[in-house]
Amino acid sequence: MTVSSTPTKSYSFANPWQQHAVWLSCFLVVLAVTFFDTIASMVSVWSRSDTFTHAFLILPISLWLVWGKREALADIAPRHSLLGVVLAGIGTLIWLAGSLVDTLLLQQLGVVIVLIGGIWALIGNEAAKLLLFPLGFLLFMVPMGEELVPGMMEFTADFTVAMVRLSGIPVFREGLYFSLPTGNWSVVEACSGVRYLIASTTLGFLYAHLTYRKPYKKVLFILASILVPIIANGFRAYIIVMLGHLSDMTVATGVDHLVYGWVFFGLVIFVLVTVGNRFSDDVSEDSEGSESVRNTYSPATHRLGGVFAILMMVTLSGPALAYFSDNRATGKQLAELPVLVDTGVIQIAYPWAWQPNMVGGGITKQGYRYEGKTIGVVVQHFASQRQGEELISWNNTLLSTENDAWRTLSQSKASIGLNGTPTDVTRTEISGATETLIVLSWYRVGDTYTTSRLKAKLLEMIAKVTFQRLDAAWIVTSISVEDRNFASDEVRLLEEFSTKAVTTIEQELDRAASIR
């Protein structure tokens, strides 16, 4: 008997890769130390939010994908790339912008981009191209997507109400609340389907990469992994409402409907993957490394060291600028609302059981009697802003998502005269158990008014970069109405009062900003 053996090719990272690994390790240590708070904030979100628990798996999956490319990487000589430095620079700018406007999401996105850019810079273009997906997949570590919740809640409510009506059941809808003959329902954050969407999208990208070679198949499956959960969540909500309706509100009205939701989502993903598998490609031979040959390596240690030095300067520049900006002198916080100098205004205690959900800053509230009507005023003031103490935050809302006593009936734009100039404000109608309020609200960043959360953030960033005043405020006025359909007089009074009050309030805000 003749025994033949096929020589096994040994793939090992020789000195070139070892040298680059040293520089890469140094970069990772500097990155971890410099951006420790940002990285810790990501891990904190993964830990406390069920929506992003899967993010703990992203880095291990990326490392596993890199390990699968080890044979192809062994045939590539590592280089360095200034394009990677440019990408790291873009990440640093994003992180800096997030730091200046106290937005953790931008800081987290920036750090991950710096990580990807730094790895690219220290392994070269060819190796980075081979690792394109494992590196890009790291972006799923960023806990982003919750900003889609309001839009997804609205879509879910629209879809559910439309389907119930198609089923021949009468529905009365008011915002995100709707009533059937058998009971009342509301669409809350857990019903938005965002957590299903984020999980499905992450799985869709990974599955498409592992299953298909043709780009159009990858794109189609990724689109399906995004669209199918959105539609499926609408059907999930409809099914739960119908179960509750047909069982006379004895089924799917509590925690059990969340369980039904995850079971339904699991079935949807199973069907999606099963259908996708029918069109899978043969990926046993990866075309990315099948024809590569070992390149001649020229150490050029001084060049690699130079690229590393530039990368370090780019990476550290953002935190340095942020530190310099955050340590500027600021004014004082508004202690109380001023007395309005007007013969027609009487100052009283704040009149409502409701007040905006405000976290951080100095919060002052006051009630007034004006032309026989009661008006409430609340001002949230920040002498300066930092993480956790910021004007634009998901915590600062007219209504808390955890408070079922009040609900939004409508929201629109209105215009009042501020300093003689017509200025847009947000007009919101809210309803409680015993009263309905019309609320006007707007932001003041420095001495500029806006209703846009995005513009307020941009104004904050510009103020920090250009060394302007750093104070900001959220001003909220409100009046009670007996019938929201006949509230024109109350609206006129509130707009008139707000115009008068803001002149005195802004004088106090300007005075507080000037105190050092």
C-alpha positions in Angstrom: 0.0 0.0 0.0 1.3 3.4 -0.9 0.6 6.2 1.4 0.7 9.6 -0.1 0.4 12.8 1.8 -0.3 16.3 0.5 2.0 18.9 1.9 0.0 21.3 4.1 0.8 25.0 3.5 1.6 26.7 6.8 0.2 30.2 7.1 1.9 32.3 9.7 2.3 36.0 10.4 6.0 36.5 9.9 8.0 39.5 11.0 6.2 42.1 8.8 2.8 41.3 10.4 4.4 41.2 13.9 5.9 44.6 13.4 2.6 46.1 12.3 0.9 44.3 15.2 3.1 46.2 17.6 2.1 49.6 16.2 -1.5 48.5 16.0 -1.5 47.4 19.7 0.0 50.8 20.7 -2.8 52.5 18.8 -5.5 50.5 20.4 -4.1 51.2 23.9 -4.0 54.9 23.2 -7.6 54.8 21.7 -8.9 52.9 24.8 -7.3 55.3 27.3 -8.2 58.5 25.4 -11.8 57.6 24.7 -12.4 55.5 27.8 -15.5 57.5 28.8 -17.1 57.2 25.4 -16.3 53.5 25.1 -17.7 52.9 28.6 -20.9 54.8 27.6 -21.4 52.4 24.7 -21.0 49.4 27.0 -23.4 50.9 29.5 -26.1 51.3 26.8 -25.6 47.7 25.7 -26.0 46.5 29.3 -29.1 48.4 30.2 -31.0 48.4 26.9 -32.6 45.3 25.5 -32.5 47.0 22.1 -28.7 46.9 22.0 -27.8 43.8 24.0 -26.7 42.1 20.7 -23.9 44.7 20.4 -21.8 42.7 22.8 -21.5 40.1 20.0 -20.3 42.5 17.3 -16.6 42.6 18.2 -16.3 38.8 18.7 -18.1 38.3 15.3 -15.7 40.7 13.6 -12.7 39.0 15.1 -14.1 35.6 14.0 -14.5 37.0 10.5 -10.9 38.3 10.5 -9.8 34.8 11.7 -11.5 33.3 8.7 -9.4 35.5 6.5 -6.1 34.5 8.1 -4.8 32.5 5.2 -5.5 35.3 2.7 -3.9 37.8 5.1 -0.8 35.7 5.3 -0.4 36.1 1.6 -0.6 39.9 1.8 2.3 42.1 2.9 1.0 44.7 5.4 1.6 48.3 4.4 0.5 51.7 5.8 -2.2 54.0 4.4 -2.8 57.7 4.6 -6.4 57.1 3.5 -6.9 55.4 6.8 -5.5 58.4 8.6 -8.0 60.6 6.7 -10.9 58.3 7.9 -9.6 58.5 11.4 -9.5 62.3 11.1 -13.2 62.3 10.0 -14.0 60.1 13.0 -12.2 62.6 15.3 -14.2 65.5 13.9 -17.4 63.6 14.4 -16.4 62.8 18.0 -15.4 66.5 18.6 -18.8 67.7 17.2 -20.5 65.2 19.5 -18.5 66.4 22.4 -19.2 70.1 21.7 -23.0 69.5 21.5 -23.0 66.9 24.3 -24.4 64.1 22.0 -23.1 60.7 23.0 -24.3 59.1 19.8 -21.9 61.2 17.7 -19.1 60.6 20.1 -19.6 56.9 20.0 -19.9 56.9 16.2 -16.7 59.0 16.0 -14.7 56.6 18.2 -15.7 53.5 16.1 -14.7 55.4 12.9 -11.4 56.3 14.4 -10.9 52.7 15.3 -11.6 51.5 11.8 -9.5 54.3 10.2 -6.6 53.6 12.6 -6.6 49.9 11.7 -6.7 50.7 8.0 -3.8 53.2 8.4 -1.6 50.6 10.0 -2.3 47.5 7.8 -2.5 49.2 4.4 -5.1 49.4 1.6 -4.9 45.8 0.4 -5.4 44.2 3.8 -8.1 46.7 4.7 -9.9 45.8 1.4 -9.8 42.2 2.4 -11.2 43.0 5.8 -13.8 45.5 4.5 -16.8 43.8 6.0 -15.3 42.8 9.4 -14.2 46.4 9.8 -17.4 47.9 8.6 -19.4 45.5 10.8 -17.9 47.2 13.8 -20.3 50.2 13.2 -23.1 48.1 14.6 -21.4 48.5 18.0 -22.8 52.1 18.0 -26.1 52.1 19.8 -28.0 54.1 17.2 -31.6 53.8 15.9 -33.7 54.9 18.9 -34.3 58.2 17.2 -36.5 56.3 14.8 -38.9 55.5 17.7 -41.4 58.4 17.2 -41.7 57.8 13.5 -42.1 54.0 14.0 -44.7 54.6 16.7 -46.7 56.8 14.3 -46.4 54.2 11.5 -47.5 51.4 13.8 -50.5 53.4 14.9 -51.5 54.3 11.3 -51.1 50.7 10.2 -53.0 49.1 13.1 -55.9 51.5 13.0 -56.2 51.1 9.2 -56.2 47.2 9.5 -58.7 47.3 12.3 -61.0 49.5 10.2 -60.6 47.1 7.3 -61.7 44.4 9.6 -65.0 46.2 10.0 -64.4 47.3 13.6 -65.1 51.0 14.5 -62.1 52.8 15.8 -61.7 56.3 17.4 -58.1 57.5 17.2 -56.5 60.4 19.1 -52.8 60.7 18.4 -51.1 57.4 19.5 -54.3 56.4 21.5 -57.2 54.6 19.9 -60.4 53.1 21.2 -62.4 50.0 20.1 -65.8 49.0 21.4 -64.1 46.5 23.8 -61.3 48.7 25.2 -58.6 51.3 24.8 -55.1 50.9 23.3 -52.0 53.0 22.9 -48.8 52.6 21.0 -45.8 53.0 23.3 -42.1 52.8 22.7 -42.0 49.0 23.2 -44.6 48.7 20.4 -42.6 50.8 17.9 -40.7 47.8 16.5 -37.4 49.6 16.6 -35.7 46.8 18.5 -36.9 44.3 16.0 -35.7 46.5 13.2 -32.2 47.0 14.6 -31.7 43.3 15.4 -33.0 42.3 12.0 -30.8 44.8 10.1 -27.7 43.6 12.0 -28.5 40.0 11.2 -29.4 40.9 7.6 -25.9 42.4 6.9 -24.1 39.5 8.5 -26.3 36.8 6.8 -26.0 38.5 3.4 -22.2 38.6 3.7 -21.9 35.0 4.7 -24.5 33.6 2.2 -24.1 35.6 -1.0 -21.4 36.6 -3.4 -23.4 38.5 -5.9 -23.8 42.2 -4.8 -27.4 42.5 -6.0 -28.4 39.5 -3.8 -26.7 41.1 -0.8 -28.5 44.4 -1.4 -31.9 42.7 -1.8 -31.6 40.7 1.3 -30.4 43.7 3.4 -33.4 45.7 2.1 -35.7 42.8 3.0 -34.2 42.6 6.5 -35.1 46.3 6.9 -38.5 46.4 5.3 -40.0 43.1 6.4 -39.7 43.8 10.2 -41.4 47.2 9.7 -44.4 45.7 8.0 -44.3 42.6 10.3 -44.4 44.9 13.3 -47.6 46.5 12.0 -49.2 43.1 11.6 -48.0 42.1 15.1 -49.7 45.1 16.6 -52.9 44.4 14.6 -52.9 40.8 15.7 -52.5 41.8 19.4 -55.3 44.3 19.2 -57.6 41.8 17.5 -56.7 39.1 20.1 -57.6 41.6 22.8 -60.8 42.6 21.1 -62.0 39.1 20.3 -61.2 37.9 23.8 -63.0 40.8 25.4 -59.7 42.2 26.6 -58.6 39.0 28.5 -55.7 38.1 26.1 -52.7 40.1 25.0 -53.4 43.1 27.1 -50.4 42.8 29.5 -46.8 41.6 29.5 -48.0 38.6 27.4 -48.4 40.7 24.3 -44.6 41.5 24.5 -43.9 37.8 24.6 -46.2 37.2 21.6 -44.3 40.0 19.9 -40.9 38.3 20.3 -42.3 34.9 19.2 -43.8 36.6 16.1 -40.5 38.3 15.4 -38.7 35.0 15.7 -41.0 33.4 13.2 -40.5 36.4 10.8 -36.7 36.0 11.0 -37.0 32.3 10.5 -39.1 32.7 7.3 -36.8 35.5 6.1 -33.6 33.4 6.5 -35.3 30.3 5.1 -36.4 32.1 1.9 -33.0 33.8 1.7 -31.2 30.5 1.9 -33.0 29.2 -1.2 -31.0 31.8 -3.2 -27.7 31.3 -1.5 -24.4 31.3 -3.5 -21.4 29.0 -3.2 -19.1 30.9 -0.9 -16.8 28.0 -0.1 -14.0 29.7 -2.0 -13.6 33.3 -1.2 -12.7 35.2 -4.2 -11.2 38.0 -2.1 -8.1 36.0 -1.4 -8.0 33.1 -3.8 -5.6 34.5 -6.3 -3.4 36.6 -4.0 0.3 35.8 -3.7 2.8 36.7 -1.1 4.0 40.2 -1.8 7.6 41.3 -1.2 7.7 43.3 2.0 9.8 46.4 2.4 9.9 47.3 6.1 10.2 51.1 5.7 10.0 51.3 9.5 10.5 55.1 9.5 7.5 55.5 7.2 5.3 53.3 9.3 6.4 55.2 12.4 5.7 58.5 10.6 2.1 57.4 9.8 1.6 56.2 13.4 2.8 59.7 14.6 0.4 61.5 12.3 -2.4 59.1 13.3 -1.7 59.9 17.0 -1.8 63.6 16.4 -5.1 63.3 14.5 -6.6 61.0 17.2 -5.6 63.2 20.2 -6.5 66.5 18.6 -10.2 66.1 19.2 -10.1 65.4 23.0 -7.5 68.3 23.3 -9.8 70.8 21.7 -12.8 69.5 23.6 -10.9 69.9 26.9 -10.0 73.5 26.0 -13.6 74.4 25.1 -15.1 72.8 28.2 -13.0 74.7 30.6 -14.2 78.2 29.8 -15.8 80.5 32.3 -19.6 80.5 32.3 -22.3 82.7 33.7 -24.7 82.0 36.6 -27.9 79.9 36.5 -31.3 81.6 36.6 -32.5 81.4 40.2 -36.2 82.4 39.8 -38.5 83.9 37.3 -38.6 87.7 37.3 -41.7 89.7 38.4 -43.4 90.9 35.2 -43.8 94.7 35.3 -47.2 94.9 33.8 -50.4 96.4 35.4 -52.5 93.6 33.9 -50.4 90.7 35.4 -50.8 89.2 38.8 -48.2 86.7 40.0 -49.5 83.5 41.6 -48.3 79.9 42.4 -47.8 77.6 39.4 -51.3 76.4 38.7 -51.1 73.0 37.0 -50.6 69.4 38.1 -48.7 69.0 34.9 -45.3 70.4 34.1 -42.7 69.5 31.4 -40.5 66.5 32.0 -37.2 68.3 32.5 -33.8 66.8 33.7 -30.8 69.0 34.4 -30.2 72.7 34.6 -32.1 75.1 36.8 -35.9 74.7 36.6 -38.1 77.6 37.6 -41.9 77.8 37.4 -44.5 80.5 38.1 -48.2 81.1 37.6 -49.8 84.4 36.4 -53.3 85.8 36.1 -53.7 87.8 32.9 -57.0 89.3 31.7 -59.0 86.9 33.9 -57.1 83.8 32.7 -54.5 81.6 34.5 -51.2 81.0 32.7 -48.3 78.8 33.7 -44.6 79.5 32.8 -41.7 77.0 33.2 -38.1 77.9 32.3 -35.3 75.4 32.2 -32.0 77.2 32.1 -28.4 76.1 31.6 -25.5 78.4 32.3 -23.5 76.0 30.2 -24.0 72.5 28.9 -22.2 69.2 29.3 -23.1 65.5 29.1 -26.1 64.9 31.3 -26.7 68.6 31.7 -27.9 69.5 28.3 -30.9 71.4 26.8 -31.6 69.0 23.9 -32.0 65.6 25.5 -34.5 62.7 25.2 -35.2 63.3 28.9 -36.5 66.8 28.2 -39.9 66.5 26.8 -43.4 68.0 27.4 -44.7 64.6 28.4 -42.9 61.7 30.0 -43.4 58.4 28.3 -43.9 56.9 31.7 -46.8 59.2 32.6 -50.1 58.0 31.4 -52.1 60.8 33.1 -51.4 63.2 30.2 -51.4 62.7 26.4 -50.7 64.8 23.3 -53.7 65.7 21.2 -52.0 67.7 18.5 -48.9 69.6 17.7 -48.3 72.5 15.2 -46.3 75.6 14.6 -47.4 79.1 15.8 -45.8 82.5 15.6 -45.4 85.1 18.3 -43.5 88.4 18.4 -40.2 88.2 20.2 -38.3 91.5 20.3 -40.7 92.8 17.6 -39.8 90.0 15.2 -42.3 87.2 14.3 -40.7 84.0 15.7 -41.9 80.4 15.4 -42.9 78.5 18.5 -44.3 75.0 19.0 -47.9 74.8 19.9 -49.0 71.6 21.6 -52.4 70.5 22.9 -52.2 68.1 25.9 -55.1 66.5 27.8 -55.2 65.2 31.4 -58.0 63.7 33.4 -59.7 67.0 34.3 -58.3 69.7 32.0 -56.8 70.4 28.6 -53.9 72.7 28.1 -52.5 74.7 25.2 -48.7 74.9 25.5 -46.3 77.1 23.6 -42.6 76.2 23.8 -39.3 77.3 22.3 -35.6 77.2 22.8 -33.2 80.1 23.4 -29.5 79.3 22.7 -27.4 82.3 23.6 -29.6 85.1 22.2 -31.1 83.1 19.3 -34.6 81.6 19.4 -35.5 78.3 17.7 -38.0 75.4 17.9 -35.6 73.0 16.1 -33.7 70.6 18.3 -31.1 70.1 15.5 -30.6 73.9 15.1 -30.3 74.3 18.9 -27.5 71.7 18.9 -25.7 73.4 16.0 -26.0 76.8 17.8 -24.5 75.2 20.9 -21.6 73.8 18.8 -21.0 77.1 17.0 -21.0 79.0 20.4 -18.3 76.7 21.8 -16.1 76.9 18.7 -16.4 80.7 18.3 -16.2 81.4 22.1 -19.6 83.0 22.3 -21.9 82.7 25.4 -22.8 79.2 26.4 -26.1 79.6 28.1 -29.3 78.1 26.8 -33.0 77.8 28.0 -36.2 76.1 27.2 -39.2 78.3 27.8 -42.7 76.8 28.1 -46.0 78.8 28.6 -49.4 77.2 29.0 -53.1 78.0 29.4 -56.2 75.9 30.2 -59.1 75.6 27.8 -62.6 74.3 28.4 -63.2 73.3 24.8 -60.2 72.8 22.4 -62.5 73.4 19.4 -63.3 76.9 20.6 -60.0 78.0 22.1 -59.1 81.0 19.9 -59.4 83.5 22.7 -57.2 81.5 25.0 -54.6 81.0 22.2 -54.6 84.8 21.5 -54.2 85.5 25.2 -51.3 83.0 25.6 -49.5 84.3 22.6 -50.0 87.9 23.8 -48.8 87.1 27.3 -45.8 85.1 26.0 -44.7 88.1 23.9 -44.8 90.3 27.0 -43.2 87.8 29.3 -40.3 86.8 27.2 -38.9 90.4 27.1 -38.5 90.4 30.9 -37.3 86.7 31.0 -34.7 87.3 28.4 -33.4 90.3 30.3 -32.8 88.0 33.3 -31.2 85.4 31.1 -28.8 88.0 29.6 -28.0 89.3 33.1 -27.2 85.8 34.3 -25.0 85.1 31.3 -22.9 88.2 32.0 -22.1 87.3 35.6 -18.7 85.6 36.0 
